[in-house]
Amino acid sequence: MKTKIQAVCVGLAALLFAAPSWADVRDIIASDRSVEFDAGLHTIQYGETNSGATLDTENGNLVGFNLGGTWIMSPDVPTFHDVYIHADLDAALGDTHYSGATFGGTPLQQSTHDQIFVFSTKVGRAFVLGDSVLLTPFADLGFRGWQRKLTGNGGYTEYYENGQALGGLLLQYSPVPRLVFSATGEFGNTFGSSLKGLGGSHVNPGDSSIYQFGGKVGYTITPKFELTAGAGFKGFGFGKSNVGVADLGGGLGLLVYEPRSFTHELTVTTGLAYHLQ
């Protein structure tokens, strides 16, 4: 057993410190040196909870857009060889259905105008694993902003924002020329959560764990252009906030706080990538 463990450790060390050959991953490298625009469906499920019971929900489909850029350093670049860098700007816009909590009676039903913006950057290092496979561990640092405009009588606007820090793995596989499959998995935590809402109130919801998974397929139609299709899932939440004060005017104030909540987001996209080399 000890010999097997030593053999595994030696193998991992060789993987980490060897400069990988790009001979069999040319299509993956081309895909990883590109700018890409995607559009598709962004489904959101949001709910506020108390002691395990759901107080109110917001569900619906938004139109989603993504602008991303990727670059991977050459193996012969000193110090930074095989470094992987990726940046994303995501936007999702549209209306969702809000089912609100009440103190008895029929829950409030109305529409909400939603705008979600996310910016994230990933930095990692790529390793060739056998023929036509690239594995990239990475760190992911990002920011998310979400504006909820509740319509109807008594409607008001809330703005949530939070940072997100994750670590993940990107696995890419090119079984035949021009075709690249990608899969990612990430885990981490939110930080710096904030909510500005009713009557100018400002509270800080608690941070939570965050996870996201995704898959993508790309097919190069010309040396410069690649068609893509992908799907992803993201889950996180907000913890119970501190108590704030909403200014209702006329010298009146209202104590407010944010309960615990969960957010699930599913995206399905198609797009076009332009190879930079």
Secondary structure, 3 states (H helix, E strand, C coil): CHHHHHHHHHHHHHHHHCCCCCCCCHHHHHHCCEEEEEEEEEEEEEEEEECCEEEEEEEEEEEEEEEEEEEECCCCCCCCCCEEEEEEEEEEEEEEEEEECCCCCCCEEEEEEEEEEEEEEEEEECEECCCCEEEEEEEEEEEEEEEEEECCCCCCEEEEEEEEEEEEEEEEECCCCCEEEEEEEEEEEEEEEEEECHHHCEECCECCEEEEEEEEEEEECCCCEEEEEEEEEEEEEEECCCCEEEEEECCEEEEECCCEEEEEEEEEEEEEEEECC
